[in-house]
Amino acid sequence: MPFPYETVRLDPQRRALVILDQTRLPNEAVTLVLSEIEEIRDAIYRLAVRGAPAIGVAAGFGVYLAALRIDTDSYDRFLEAFRQAKAYLNAARPTAVNLSWALERMERVVLQSRGQSVDAIKERLKCEALAIQEEDVRMCRGIGEHGLALLHDGDGILTHCNAGRLATAGCGTALAPLYLAHERGLRLRVFADETRPLLQGARLTAFELTAAGLDTTLICDNMASQVMKNGWVNAVFVGCDRVAANGDACNKIGTSGLAVLAHHYGIPFYVLGPTSTLDLSLQSGRDIPIEQRPSREVTELWYAKRMAPEGVKVYNPAFDVTDHTLISGIVTERGIARAPYADSLRVLAAAGANPQA
């Protein structure tokens, strides 16, 4: 059945970014209409819109809307104000490369438009932001088709965080193959990690998978080893926010632990994401900046009363990095990269690349 919600879109009449507020799911489906750059940055920071691809789409629309408010006919003054808006949005979240990727792409439009009127540049920015959204939809389908080749009827798939429809403008990254398999009659059993501390697995993945009719079982993060030991998991599918040149992959905190467990039990571990998440300027995952989130997400956010004692120190990284040696394959819209990743990722990143699984 079609998913009844749209994650992120542009409302040109209202000159606004429209998002489904993911902090309110699964109990409330609340749509936010955001026109001010401060509102858009806040929505990205507090995860009202989240998932690397969806953040990129939101950033494209956000900086376009900011450009509409720049009141000048001077190209140089427009460029200066545009770069200020870009930097402001880019600071919202440091780890997911799609944020900076989309904003850099939008800035290139401005730089390549010198000599045109400011109004013409604004129209080109709108077209580019819409192109990012449309490409995201196609990207999801491509990842789904390549990932589908890794699935078999009756498989049990373990996933972490949310890398589905709510994380993209399309059918997802890590969950896209599951949706295509379901459409084509393959019977799958999905185990969704709760994903502490923000519960994207419990609130979002379980929500969208059950809405689509997939056989879904929610587990706490520390139950993954037992589920694997029971023989219920045939593969692990996770998303990614940034991939370094050597194949080290950054994803929601807890992902690297799953990779270690999968390696121990002999279960293939796949990372799924668009080529826009490849950051070949970074030699390894050691170079990926890791976002630190507020301590209240651990101590009190999901409880009627504070869970932890006042004054306790909290370490709350949003992401961790999975070593490339633990990854069986990196699935993109252009194909599946295999070790050695320094070679295969470079091929995928090249224009028109389409290696086979």
N, C-alpha and C positions, 0 to 999 in steps of 0.2 A: 504494500500500500504506500502511496506517496507520503513523504514526511510533511506534516501540516504547517511547518514553520520555516521561515527564511532567516538564515543567520545574520546576514549583513547585506544591505543594499543602499543605493542612492535614491533619494526622493528629490528629483530636480525641481519640482514645483515649489516645495518648501525649502529648497536649498539646505537639505539636511541629510545626515547619515542616520539610517534606521537600523537598529540592531535588536535582536532578541536578548534580553538581559539574562545572561546565564548564571548570575548569582542568585536568581529567584527560582530556577528550576530545581527539582521537577514539580514543585507544588504550585507554582504560578508561572504562567506564560505572559510575561510583561514586555511590551515593545517600547523601546526608548527612541525618541526622535531628537537627535543632537545636531545643533547647528554651530555652536561655539567651539573653538579649538580646545579650550580648557575642558569642556565636557567630553570631547572625544579622547583627549589624552587621559583623563580620569577613567573613562570606560575601559581603555586598554590596560591601564595600570591595575585597576581593581578587578580585572578579569570579567567584566560584563560582556566583553567580546574577547575571545581567547582562541588558542590554537594557532600555530604559526601561519598557515595560509590565510585564515580569516583575519588575523592581525594585519597581514600585508594588504589585503583588500581594504580593510578599514582605514589603514594609513594612506592608501592612495586616494580614497574619497575624502579623508580628513584634510589632507594638505591641499587638495583641489578646492574644498570649501573655504579653507583659509585664504587661498589665492583670490577667490571671488571678493573677499573683503578688503583686498589691497587697493586703495584708491589713489592711483597715480597713472599717468600716461608715460612716465619715464621707465625705460627698460631697466636701467641700472638700479633705480630705487625699488622697482618691482622685484628684481632678483635679490636684493638685499633683504627685503621683507619676507620673500619666499623662503630664503635660507634660514631666517630666524624661526619661521613656523616649522620648517623641516626639522631643525635641531631640537625644538621644543617637543615635537611628537616622538622623535627618535629616542629621547631620554626616558620615555615611559617604561620600556623594558629592554634590558641590555643583551639578553641571551638569544632570543629568537631572531635569526638573521633575516627572516622575511620582512621584518619591520624596516630595517635599514635598506634592504634590497628594493622594496617598493618605493621608498622615499628617494633613493638614489635614481631609480628609474624615472620618477616624476621630475626630478631636478634636471636630468638629461634633456627632457622635453623643453624645459625653459632655456637651457644653454644652447640647444640646437635651433632655437627660434629667434635668436637675436636678429633684429631688423624687421621683425613683424610687430604688429600693434599688440598692446597688452591684452586687448579684448580677444584677439586671435589666439594668443598664447593660452589664455584661460580656457578657450574652447578646445584647444589641443590637449590641455591637462585633463579636461573632462573625458575626452575620448580615450586617453591613456589609462585613466582610472577604471573606466568601463572595460577596457581591454584586459587589464589585470584580473578583474572579476571573471570575465568570460574564459580566459585562459586557465583560471583556477578550476572552473567546472570541467573543462576538457582534461586538465591534468589529473583530477581525481579519477576520471573514467580510465585514463591510461594506466595509472597505478593499479586500479582494480583489475584490469585485463591481465597485466603482467603478474600480479599477485595471485590471481585465480589459478594460474598454472601450478602453484605450489600446494593447492588444496585438493583433498579427495573426499568423496562421500563418506560421511560418518566421522570425520576428523573432529577432535577437540582442540580449540584454539584459545590460548590465554592472551589477554591484552591488558594494557596498563594505561591509566589516565583516560583521555578521550581524544581520539584521532578519527572522528567520524564526521557526520553531517554538521554537527554543531561546531566543529573546528575549522570548517572550510566553507566555501561558497557552493560546493558540490556535494558528492556522496562520501567524502572523507579520504583519508590516506590509508592508515592501517586497517580501517574498517571497510574500505571500498571493496576489497576482494570478497569480504563476507557478504556484503549486499548483493554483489553480482552472483555469487554462488547460490544464495537464497533464491534469487530471481530465476535461476536455471535449474532449480530443483535439487541441489545438493543439500544433504542434511548435515548440519554442523551443530556442535555443542560449544557455546562460547562461555568462557570463564572470565569475568571482568573483575580485576582488582579494584577494591574500594578506592585506593590511591589517596593516602594521607599526605599532607594534612588538609587539602582542599576538596577532597572527595569527588573529583571529576569522574571517577569510575562509577561510584555509587549514584551520583546525582545526574550525570549526563550520559555516559555510555550505556548504563543499564536502562535509562529512560528511552534513548533513541532505538536501541536494539529490540527491546520488548515492544515498542510501538510498531516496529517493522515486522514483528512476528518471529524473530529469531529465538531459538532455544538458548536462554541466557541465565547463567548462575552467577550471582554476586558473591565474592569472597573477600575477606580482609587480606591486606597485603601479606601478613605473616602466615597465611594459609597456603601460599603458592607452592611451597616445597612439598607439602602433604598431597596437594592435588596432582603435582607432577609424579610423586612417588606412587600414587594410586594407579598411574598409567592412563590418566584421563586427558592428558595434553599431548597432542601430536606436533604442535608448533606454537611458537610465541610470535605474535605480530604486534609491533609497537610503532609509534610515530617518531618524529624527530624534529628538533628545532634548529639544529645546526650540525653539519657533518664536516670534519676536518679532512685535509688532503689524504691522510693515511687511513681514513675510514672510521676513526673514533667518532662516535655519535652521541650527541647531547640530547637528552629527553627528560621528561618529568622525573623528579627524584624518586628513586626506587627501581628505575629501569635497569641500572647496572647490576643490582642484586639479582634480578630475574635472569639476566644473562649468565651470571655465575651458576645459578641453580640449573638453568637449562643445559649448560655445558656439563655439569655433574651428572645429570640424568640422560645425556645423549639426545636432547631435544633440539631441533633446529630453531635458531633465533633470528628473526628477520626484522630489519628496520625499514619502514616504508615512509617515503616523503618525496616531495618534488625536487627537481634539480635546482630550484631556487634556494633550497636549504644547504646546498653544497657551498662551503667556504674554503676554496682551495688556497686562499692566502694564508690559512693557518696550517702549520705542518702537522699538528696533533691536537688532541683534545685538551692538552694542558694549557693551550692558548685561548680556550673559549671562556669568556667572562660568565660567571655564575651569579645569577640574581639572588639576592638575599631578601626574603620576605619578612613582614612584621611578625613579631613573636606572638601576638594575640591570635594568629591563625592556629597556633599549637595549643595555647593555654586556655582559650575561652570562646573562640568563634562559634563552635558547633555545640556548645553546652548551655543549658539553662542558667547554670551558675559556673563561675570560674573553675576550671578543672585542676590547674596546677597552683602551687603556693606562690604568693606574691614574692617577688624578688629572685625567683629561680632564673638562671641564665638559660636562654633558648638559642639553639642553632637551627635555622630554618632556611636551608638552600632550596630554591625552587626546582633545580635540575641537578642531574649528575651525568657523568660521561661514561659510556660503555666502551671498553677497549675493543679495537677492531678485531683482535684475535678471537673474540667471543661471538662475532657476528657471522651468520651463515650467508647472508646476502643483503644488499641494500637495494630495495625495490623503488624505482622511480617511474615517471611517466614515459621514459625513453627506453626502459629495460631494467634488467637486474644486474647490478655490479657484484662481482665476486672477487675474492682475494686473488692476487695482490691489489688492494684498493687504490694504491697510488697510481696504478696504471688504468684500472677499469673506470674509476671516477673521472679521470681526465678525459677518457673517451666519451663518457656520458655527458660531461659538461660541454663538449664541443658541439657546435651547431649541427643539427641534423643527425646526431648520433642515434643509433637504434640497435644496440647489441641485443642478442637473443639470450634468453634465460639458459 
